Amino acid sequence: MTSLYRDRITEKEFDELFDVAHGLWYKQKKRRDRCVEQLETIGVKALGPILYVVECDAAQDEESQEDYDNFNQACLEAVKRIGKPALPILEKCIEEDDANICVNAFAQEAVFEVPGLDEKERKKVCKHRECMKQEIEGETIYTCLICEKVMKEGEWG
């Protein structure tokens, strides 16, 4: 996973980009928007620091759900603006077994957001990497946390 963050980028560039990416946590929307614009301008090199921020910060105890939702939306907006060059890197993140679970789920969601797939298209292409197990009336079912498809035992896992 680390190599995805550091490909073709110097330590200094990474630190500078990380500072901008970390700004996606700002409470003020204008400051978040400025960071999104900066990351969009930088392009695919900004993707590593965005994923690093997701890995570091999304797992922390959030003071409020609204703050987390704003952060997540700002991250997704930055990735959408970077656009299709980001897709191969995001797809690698989905496949990485040792990737942080936050990065796996974020990358899978972003893969849908970048080309703007609707719910029906999501269900066709989702790899269901993050599913929640439930017992309903004695039957085990799995609900994908990304596309929300409901599957029975044997259809997933």
C-alpha positions in Angstrom: 0.0 0.0 0.0 2.8 2.4 0.9 4.2 2.3 -2.7 0.9 3.6 -4.0 1.4 6.7 -1.9 5.0 7.3 -2.9 5.1 6.4 -6.6 7.1 9.0 -8.5 6.9 11.6 -5.8 9.7 13.0 -3.5 9.5 13.1 0.2 9.2 16.9 0.2 6.4 16.9 -2.4 4.6 14.2 -0.4 4.8 16.3 2.8 3.5 19.4 1.0 0.7 17.4 -0.6 -0.2 15.8 2.7 -0.6 19.2 4.3 -3.0 20.2 1.6 -4.9 16.8 1.7 -5.1 17.2 5.5 -7.0 20.4 4.9 -9.9 18.3 3.7 -10.7 18.1 7.5 -11.2 21.8 7.8 -14.6 22.8 9.4 -14.9 25.8 7.0 -16.3 24.8 3.7 -14.4 27.5 1.8 -11.1 26.2 3.1 -12.0 22.6 2.3 -13.0 23.8 -1.2 -9.6 25.5 -1.7 -7.8 22.3 -0.8 -10.0 20.3 -3.2 -9.1 22.8 -6.0 -5.4 22.6 -5.2 -5.5 18.8 -5.2 -7.4 18.8 -8.5 -4.7 21.0 -10.0 -2.0 18.7 -8.8 -3.8 15.8 -10.4 -3.0 12.1 -9.9 0.1 12.8 -7.7 -2.4 14.1 -5.1 -4.2 10.7 -4.8 -1.6 9.1 -2.5 -1.8 11.8 0.1 -5.6 11.8 -0.1 -5.6 8.1 0.6 -3.1 8.5 3.3 -5.3 11.1 5.0 -8.2 8.7 4.7 -6.2 5.9 6.3 -4.9 8.1 9.1 -7.9 10.2 9.9 -11.0 8.3 8.9 -10.4 5.8 11.6 -10.1 8.3 14.4 -12.9 8.9 16.8 -15.0 11.6 15.2 -16.5 14.3 17.3 -19.4 14.5 15.1 -20.9 12.5 12.2 -21.3 15.8 10.2 -17.5 16.5 10.4 -16.8 13.0 9.2 -19.3 13.3 6.4 -17.9 16.7 5.3 -14.4 15.2 5.3 -15.5 12.1 3.3 -17.3 14.3 0.8 -14.3 16.6 0.4 -12.1 13.6 -0.3 -14.5 12.1 -2.8 -14.8 15.5 -4.5 -11.0 15.8 -4.8 -10.8 12.4 -6.3 -13.7 13.0 -8.7 -11.9 16.2 -10.0 -8.7 14.3 -10.5 -10.8 12.0 -12.6 -10.2 8.9 -14.6 -6.4 8.8 -14.2 -7.1 8.0 -10.6 -9.1 4.8 -11.4 -6.2 2.3 -11.8 -4.7 3.4 -8.5 -8.1 3.2 -6.7 -8.7 -0.3 -8.2 -5.3 -1.5 -6.9 -6.3 -0.3 -3.4 -9.5 -2.4 -3.6 -7.5 -5.5 -4.4 -4.8 -5.0 -1.7 -5.5 -7.4 1.1 -3.2 -5.5 3.5 -4.8 -2.1 2.7 -6.5 -0.4 5.6 -10.2 -1.2 5.6 -11.0 2.6 5.4 -8.9 2.9 2.3 -10.5 -0.2 0.7 -14.0 1.1 1.3 -13.2 4.7 0.3 -11.4 3.5 -2.9 -14.4 1.3 -3.9 -16.8 4.2 -3.3 -14.6 6.5 -5.3 -14.4 4.1 -8.2 -18.1 4.6 -8.6 -18.1 8.3 -8.0 -15.4 9.2 -10.6 -17.4 8.0 -13.6 -20.7 8.8 -11.8 -22.2 5.3 -11.9 -25.9 5.1 -10.8 -27.2 2.5 -8.3 -28.0 -0.1 -11.0 -24.5 0.2 -12.6 -22.9 0.0 -9.1 -24.5 -3.3 -8.4 -23.2 -4.7 -11.7 -19.6 -3.7 -11.2 -19.2 -3.7 -7.3 -16.8 -6.4 -6.0 -18.5 -6.4 -2.6 -15.2 -6.2 -0.7 -16.8 -4.7 2.4 -20.0 -6.6 3.5 -21.9 -6.6 6.8 -23.1 -10.0 8.0 -26.6 -10.3 9.5 -28.8 -13.1 10.8 -32.5 -12.7 9.7 -35.0 -15.3 10.6 -32.3 -17.9 10.9 -30.7 -17.1 7.6 -27.3 -15.5 7.1 -27.3 -12.5 4.7 -24.6 -10.1 3.6 -25.2 -6.4 2.7 -22.5 -4.7 0.7 -21.6 -1.4 2.4 -20.7 0.2 -0.9 -23.6 -0.7 -3.3 -26.0 -2.0 -0.7 -26.7 -5.2 -2.6 -28.1 -8.0 -0.3 -26.7 -11.5 -0.8 -27.2 -14.9 0.7 -24.6 -17.3 2.1 -22.6 -18.6 -0.8 -23.1 -15.5 -3.0 -20.4 -13.7 -1.1 -17.3 -14.7 0.9 
